[in-house]
Amino acid sequence: MTAFRLYKERLKQERQYQWKNTKAVIDWTILVYIFLTLLFVAAMIYDMFPSFIALLQELPYGLTLFAIYYLAWTGTIRVFYQQADTYFFVHRRDLLYGLKKWGIIASTALNLIKSLLIAILAYLLMGAISPSRLPLFEWIAFYLLLFLFITIQGKVIDLHWSGWKRKVIAFTAFLLLGCLAYFTVDQSMWIVSTVLLMLGLIVLFILYLRTESFMVDMAHNEKIRQKYVGMIFYASEYVHVPRSSERTKPLFFRRSQRIIEDRSPHSALTELFFKYLLRNSRHIFSYLKLIGITIAVMGYLPLWMTFGLFMAFFFFLKEWLNIVYDELVGHPFLNMHKGKKLIQEHYQDLVTRWLYYPAVGLVGFVLMMNTLFHFLMR
């Protein structure tokens, strides 16, 4: 067996695995809804494109550039390593190396296609916002190299650091490369930046190829595999896939102090819901991000679009809180009490309202003030 044949077999197995999960949760009605939604969104974008460009022209140019730069961090290199490979191929290290080589080649080709599409769309977008500012070929070459450099840099960082050190180094690299991208576009440092990225890309590729990375690549492959499975299962309302939290100590209420004195069933469940949400930083930040991003976007959208955004926030926040509630009552211990005195169906609205109404009220107040200032400033 050759490494290329092994890679093709792993790729075939991966496609069959994902397709089997897709067929398990998606039927023809979901596909019809997705198709109709895409048609509606495409028609809306086509109709609103002139006003969208006018809106972007009012935004700071650096904000648009930051969004394009952020997309350069979406690349990935996937090597189809499995945990048993260290035992089965203990005397065939050449197969493991070849599997890694073909994984890098295939991932690089996909990253090139992805970055090329992003670069072309970004060039057209920035050309509409600020005409005659960017040379086409220099921009595409720079963005492709930046995309590939960031992707391979992430793998090298994962190989040599872990924990908080990895996060600090990755954030530092994010800032430094962001400054490089900004000065390249704003100060026309195309030649210097492209040469630096090319040299850095070659060095990092050689370093990654020659470094033993089986455990890191195997964990990354499994993470991507489960991510795709989770995305497929999220399309079905009957399959719940809660996210795992790496935090071992709660952020608040470590000693489980009592919040509500009333010990009625729905009050006890409300207190448990508050503690479940507040002890997990992911839930706290998601809740605050939903509110903060909605309020921030309202300041830039036309007035009629802010009402549509408010309606979307109205329903989306309710659905998100219901998902968090389902995660809580889906625990095996609480699942035994479903339909009994502790957990009943109508408790869901009684529990989630304590976080739902304040958020809707705050966003509604911002919408009201935005509307008031709009008519006063005319």
C-alpha positions as CSV (number, residue, x, y, z in Angstrom):
1,M,0.0,0.0,0.0
2,T,1.3,3.5,-0.9
3,A,0.7,6.6,1.1
4,F,-1.4,8.2,-1.7
5,R,-3.7,5.1,-1.8
6,L,-4.0,5.3,2.0
7,Y,-4.9,9.0,1.8
8,K,-7.6,8.3,-0.9
9,E,-9.0,5.6,1.3
10,R,-9.2,7.8,4.3
11,L,-10.8,10.6,2.3
12,K,-13.4,8.2,0.9
13,Q,-14.2,6.9,4.4
14,E,-14.6,10.5,5.7
15,R,-17.0,11.4,2.9
16,Q,-19.1,8.2,3.5
17,Y,-19.1,8.9,7.3
18,Q,-20.3,12.5,6.8
19,W,-22.9,11.6,4.2
20,K,-24.3,8.8,6.4
21,N,-24.8,11.4,9.2
22,T,-26.3,13.9,6.8
23,K,-28.9,11.4,5.5
24,A,-29.8,10.6,9.1
25,V,-31.0,14.1,10.0
26,I,-31.8,16.0,6.7
27,D,-34.9,15.1,4.6
28,W,-36.3,16.7,1.5
29,T,-38.4,19.3,3.4
30,I,-35.2,20.7,5.1
31,L,-33.5,21.0,1.7
32,V,-36.5,22.8,0.3
33,Y,-36.5,25.3,3.2
34,I,-32.7,25.8,2.8
35,F,-33.2,26.4,-1.0
36,L,-36.0,28.9,-0.5
37,T,-34.0,30.7,2.2
38,L,-31.0,31.1,-0.1
39,L,-33.2,32.4,-2.8
40,F,-34.8,35.0,-0.5
41,V,-31.3,36.1,0.8
42,A,-29.9,36.3,-2.7
43,A,-32.8,38.4,-3.9
44,M,-32.5,40.7,-0.8
45,I,-28.8,41.1,-1.3
46,Y,-29.3,41.9,-5.0
47,D,-31.9,44.5,-4.2
48,M,-30.0,46.1,-1.3
49,F,-26.5,46.0,-2.8
50,P,-26.3,49.8,-3.7
51,S,-27.5,50.8,-0.2
52,F,-25.1,48.2,1.3
53,I,-22.1,49.8,-0.6
54,A,-23.2,53.2,0.5
55,L,-23.4,51.9,4.1
56,L,-19.9,50.5,3.9
57,Q,-18.6,53.8,2.5
58,E,-19.7,55.5,5.7
59,L,-17.9,52.9,7.9
60,P,-14.2,53.3,8.7
61,Y,-12.1,51.7,6.0
62,G,-10.0,49.9,8.6
63,L,-13.2,48.1,9.8
64,T,-13.8,46.6,6.4
65,L,-10.1,45.7,6.1
66,F,-10.2,44.0,9.5
67,A,-13.2,41.8,8.5
68,I,-11.2,40.7,5.4
69,Y,-8.1,40.0,7.5
70,Y,-10.1,38.0,9.9
71,L,-11.2,35.7,7.1
72,A,-7.6,34.9,6.4
73,W,-7.6,33.0,9.7
74,T,-10.2,30.5,8.5
75,G,-7.8,28.2,6.8
76,T,-6.9,24.7,8.0
77,I,-4.5,21.8,7.3
78,R,-6.1,18.4,7.9
79,V,-4.1,15.2,8.1
80,F,-6.1,12.0,8.2
81,Y,-4.3,10.5,11.2
82,Q,-6.2,8.0,13.4
83,Q,-5.3,6.9,16.9
84,A,-4.5,3.3,15.9
85,D,-2.0,4.4,13.3
86,T,0.9,4.4,15.7
87,Y,0.4,0.6,16.3
88,F,-0.6,-0.5,12.8
89,F,2.2,1.4,11.1
90,V,4.9,1.1,13.7
91,H,7.3,-0.4,11.0
92,R,5.9,1.8,8.2
93,R,6.8,5.3,9.3
94,D,7.0,6.2,5.6
95,L,3.3,5.7,5.3
96,L,2.6,8.1,8.1
97,Y,5.0,10.7,6.6
98,G,3.4,10.2,3.2
99,L,-0.1,10.6,4.6
100,K,1.0,13.8,6.2
101,K,2.5,15.0,3.0
102,W,-0.6,14.3,0.9
103,G,-2.8,15.9,3.6
104,I,-0.7,19.1,3.4
105,I,-0.8,19.1,-0.4
106,A,-4.6,18.6,-0.5
107,S,-5.3,21.1,2.3
108,T,-3.0,23.7,0.6
109,A,-4.9,23.3,-2.7
110,L,-8.2,23.9,-0.9
111,N,-6.8,26.8,1.0
112,L,-5.6,28.4,-2.3
113,I,-9.0,28.1,-3.8
114,K,-10.7,29.5,-0.7
115,S,-8.3,32.4,-0.4
116,L,-8.5,33.2,-4.1
117,L,-12.2,33.5,-3.9
118,I,-12.0,35.7,-0.8
119,A,-9.3,37.9,-2.4
120,I,-11.3,38.5,-5.6
121,L,-14.5,39.3,-3.7
122,A,-12.6,41.5,-1.2
123,Y,-10.9,43.3,-4.1
124,L,-14.3,44.0,-5.8
125,L,-15.8,45.1,-2.5
126,M,-12.9,47.4,-1.6
127,G,-12.8,48.8,-5.1
128,A,-16.5,49.8,-4.8
129,I,-15.7,51.5,-1.4
130,S,-12.4,53.1,-2.4
131,P,-11.9,53.0,-6.2
132,S,-8.4,52.9,-7.6
133,R,-6.7,52.1,-4.4
134,L,-5.5,48.5,-4.8
135,P,-3.5,46.8,-7.6
136,L,-5.3,43.6,-8.5
137,F,-2.4,41.1,-8.9
138,E,-0.4,42.4,-6.0
139,W,-3.4,42.2,-3.8
140,I,-4.3,38.6,-4.8
141,A,-0.6,37.4,-4.4
142,F,-0.3,39.1,-1.0
143,Y,-3.6,37.7,0.3
144,L,-2.9,34.2,-0.9
145,L,0.5,34.2,0.8
146,L,-1.0,35.8,4.0
147,F,-3.7,33.1,4.1
148,L,-1.3,30.2,3.7
149,F,1.2,31.8,6.1
150,I,-1.4,32.2,8.9
151,T,-2.6,28.6,8.3
152,I,0.8,26.9,8.6
153,Q,1.7,29.3,11.4
154,G,-1.2,28.0,13.4
155,K,0.0,24.4,13.1
156,V,3.5,25.3,14.2
157,I,2.2,27.2,17.2
158,D,0.1,24.2,18.2
159,L,3.2,21.9,17.9
160,H,5.4,23.9,20.2
161,W,3.1,25.5,22.7
162,S,0.0,24.7,24.7
163,G,-2.4,26.2,27.2
164,W,-2.2,29.9,27.9
165,K,1.2,30.3,26.2
166,R,-0.4,29.2,22.9
167,K,-3.2,31.7,23.2
168,V,-0.8,34.5,24.0
169,I,1.5,33.7,21.1
170,A,-1.4,33.3,18.7
171,F,-2.9,36.7,19.8
172,T,0.5,38.4,19.4
173,A,0.8,36.9,15.9
174,F,-2.7,38.1,15.1
175,L,-1.8,41.7,16.1
176,L,1.6,41.7,14.3
177,L,0.2,40.2,11.1
178,G,-2.8,42.6,11.3
179,C,-0.4,45.6,11.4
180,L,1.5,44.1,8.4
181,A,-1.7,43.7,6.4
182,Y,-2.8,47.2,7.2
183,F,0.5,48.9,6.2
184,T,0.7,46.8,3.1
185,V,-2.7,48.0,1.9
186,D,-2.5,51.5,3.2
187,Q,1.2,52.3,2.5
188,S,1.6,50.1,-0.6
189,M,4.4,47.9,0.9
190,W,3.5,45.1,-1.6
191,I,7.0,43.9,-2.5
192,V,8.5,43.8,1.0
193,S,5.4,42.1,2.6
194,T,5.1,39.5,-0.2
195,V,8.8,38.6,0.0
196,L,8.6,38.3,3.8
197,L,5.5,36.1,3.7
198,M,7.0,33.9,1.0
199,L,10.2,33.3,3.0
200,G,8.3,32.7,6.2
201,L,5.9,30.4,4.5
202,I,8.8,28.2,3.1
203,V,10.5,28.1,6.5
204,L,7.3,27.1,8.4
205,F,6.4,24.4,5.8
206,I,9.8,22.8,6.1
207,L,9.7,23.0,9.9
208,Y,6.2,21.5,10.0
209,L,7.1,18.7,7.6
210,R,10.2,17.7,9.6
211,T,8.6,17.9,13.0
212,E,6.9,14.9,14.6
213,S,3.2,16.0,14.8
214,F,1.2,12.8,15.0
215,M,-0.7,13.6,18.3
216,V,-1.5,17.2,17.3
217,D,-2.6,16.3,13.8
218,M,-4.7,13.3,15.1
219,A,-6.5,15.5,17.7
220,H,-7.0,18.2,15.1
221,N,-8.5,15.7,12.6
222,E,-10.9,14.4,15.1
223,K,-11.9,17.9,16.1
224,I,-12.7,18.8,12.5
225,R,-14.6,15.5,12.0
226,Q,-16.8,16.1,15.1
227,K,-17.3,19.7,14.1
228,Y,-18.8,18.7,10.8
229,V,-21.0,16.1,12.5
230,G,-22.2,18.7,15.0
231,M,-23.0,21.1,12.1
232,I,-25.0,18.4,10.4
233,F,-26.9,17.5,13.6
234,Y,-27.7,21.1,14.4
235,A,-29.9,21.0,11.3
236,S,-32.2,18.6,13.1
237,E,-34.3,19.8,16.1
238,Y,-34.5,16.2,17.4
239,V,-30.7,15.8,17.8
240,H,-29.1,17.8,20.6
241,V,-25.3,18.2,20.6
242,P,-24.2,20.3,23.7
243,R,-20.8,21.8,23.6
244,S,-18.3,20.7,26.1
245,S,-16.6,23.2,28.5
246,E,-12.9,22.9,29.4
247,R,-13.3,24.9,32.6
248,T,-13.1,22.9,35.8
249,K,-13.9,25.6,38.4
250,P,-17.1,27.7,38.1
251,L,-16.7,31.4,37.5
252,F,-19.5,32.4,39.9
253,F,-21.2,30.8,42.9
254,R,-18.4,28.3,43.6
255,R,-19.9,27.5,47.0
256,S,-23.4,27.3,45.6
257,Q,-24.9,30.2,47.6
258,R,-28.7,30.5,47.5
259,I,-30.0,33.1,45.1
260,I,-33.8,32.8,45.5
261,E,-35.3,32.3,48.9
262,D,-38.5,30.9,47.6
263,R,-38.1,27.1,47.2
264,S,-41.1,26.4,44.9
265,P,-40.2,24.0,42.0
266,H,-40.0,26.7,39.3
267,S,-38.0,29.0,41.5
268,A,-35.5,26.2,42.3
269,L,-35.3,25.5,38.6
270,T,-34.8,29.2,37.9
271,E,-31.9,29.4,40.4
272,L,-30.4,26.3,38.8
273,F,-30.7,27.8,35.4
274,F,-29.0,31.0,36.5
275,K,-26.1,29.1,38.1
276,Y,-25.7,26.8,35.1
277,L,-25.5,29.8,32.8
278,L,-23.3,32.0,35.0
279,R,-20.8,29.2,35.9
280,N,-20.0,28.7,32.2
281,S,-18.2,31.6,30.7
282,R,-19.2,30.5,27.2
283,H,-22.8,31.1,28.0
284,I,-22.1,34.4,29.7
285,F,-20.1,35.8,26.8
286,S,-22.6,34.5,24.2
287,Y,-25.4,36.2,26.0
288,L,-23.5,39.5,26.2
289,K,-22.3,39.2,22.6
290,L,-25.8,38.8,21.3
291,I,-26.9,42.0,23.0
292,G,-23.7,44.0,22.3
293,I,-23.4,43.1,18.6
294,T,-27.1,43.9,18.0
295,I,-26.8,47.3,19.7
296,A,-23.6,48.1,17.8
297,V,-25.0,47.2,14.4
298,M,-28.1,49.2,15.1
299,G,-26.0,52.4,15.0
300,Y,-24.9,51.8,11.4
301,L,-28.0,50.3,9.7
302,P,-30.7,52.4,8.1
303,L,-33.8,52.9,10.4
304,W,-36.0,50.5,8.6
305,M,-33.4,47.7,8.9
306,T,-33.0,48.3,12.6
307,F,-36.7,47.2,13.1
308,G,-36.0,44.0,11.2
309,L,-32.9,43.4,13.2
310,F,-34.9,43.9,16.4
311,M,-37.4,41.3,15.3
312,A,-34.7,38.9,14.5
313,F,-33.1,39.5,17.9
314,F,-36.5,39.0,19.5
315,F,-36.9,35.5,18.2
316,F,-33.2,34.5,18.1
317,L,-32.5,35.3,21.7
318,K,-35.6,33.3,22.8
319,E,-34.4,30.3,20.8
320,W,-30.9,30.6,22.2
321,L,-32.2,30.7,25.8
322,N,-34.4,27.7,25.1
323,I,-31.3,25.8,23.8
324,V,-29.5,26.6,27.0
325,Y,-32.5,25.5,29.0
326,D,-32.7,22.2,27.1
327,E,-29.0,21.6,27.9
328,L,-29.8,22.0,31.6
329,V,-32.8,19.8,31.8
330,G,-31.2,17.3,29.4
331,H,-28.8,16.3,32.2
332,P,-29.3,12.6,33.1
333,F,-30.2,13.5,36.7
334,L,-32.8,16.1,35.8
335,N,-34.1,14.1,32.9
336,M,-35.6,11.7,35.4
337,H,-37.8,14.5,36.7
338,K,-39.3,15.5,33.4
339,G,-43.1,15.8,33.6
340,K,-43.0,15.5,37.4
341,K,-43.2,18.3,40.0
342,L,-39.7,19.7,39.5
343,I,-39.6,20.0,35.7
344,Q,-42.8,20.7,33.7
345,E,-43.3,22.1,30.2
346,H,-44.6,25.5,31.2
347,Y,-41.6,26.1,33.4
348,Q,-39.4,26.9,30.4
349,D,-41.0,30.3,29.9
350,L,-41.0,31.0,33.6
351,V,-37.3,30.3,33.9
352,T,-36.0,32.0,30.7
353,R,-38.0,35.2,31.1
354,W,-35.6,36.5,33.7
355,L,-32.9,36.8,31.0
356,Y,-35.1,37.3,28.0
357,Y,-37.1,40.4,29.0
358,P,-34.2,42.5,30.3
359,A,-32.2,41.9,27.0
360,V,-35.2,42.7,24.8
361,G,-36.0,45.7,26.9
362,L,-32.4,47.0,26.6
363,V,-32.3,46.5,22.8
364,G,-35.8,47.9,22.5
365,F,-34.8,51.1,24.4
366,V,-31.8,51.5,22.1
367,L,-34.1,51.1,19.1
368,M,-36.5,53.7,20.5
369,M,-33.7,56.2,21.2
370,N,-32.3,55.6,17.7
371,T,-35.7,56.2,16.1
372,L,-36.1,59.4,18.2
373,F,-32.7,60.8,17.2
374,H,-33.3,59.9,13.6
375,F,-36.4,62.1,13.4
376,L,-34.9,64.9,15.6
377,M,-31.8,65.2,13.4
378,R,-33.7,65.4,10.1
